Amino acid sequence: MASKFQSRLVGTIILVAIGVIFLPDLFDGKKQHYQEQFASIPLQPETTDEIEYETIPAPEFAEVDLPPEPVTVVVDEPQQETAAVEITAEAIEAANQPLKVEPQPVTEPKLDNQDSAWVVQLGVFRNFDNANQLVERLRKAGYQAHVFPKQPQQGDLARVVVGPDVSKQKLSGDIKKLEELTGLKGRLVRFNPLNP
């Protein structure tokens, strides 16, 4: 025969198994099952034969003639007296005609500073380093000096100029001072800002 301990152990296992299996169903109550409801879309919508269409009436043409007498229009303005304007059939027809405009020749604008600015050209150099050294020496002496063109390209020459200045007399007086400073004989030329 089995011992008392084994019997109690078997009984406990049976009670625990019954509790695990049947107690959740007992406490849950009645379960509700949800089922989604689908609405079917018909392949062809139902149509009724009682569709009403509106008809658009045909346009009416009326012959309108301008009055033979001039029409008087009265314009009221609070600060001025009342003015009367006569509009005739010829004036209306003339207003409806396209305007004929003759093109005028295009002239290039003359720049004011083209004729009034002057520079002293000291020399033309093939070596840009020599031209830049001369410009530095002139700037240290207080002159406004430039190299044109500023960046060397293949085959370009560097022009060293002092100016521009609107006073031709001032630059012509500076030519002797520039010759003593640089040893180069400069010449006075007009300054073109579009093509320096």
Disulfide bonds with the S-S distance in Angstrom:
none
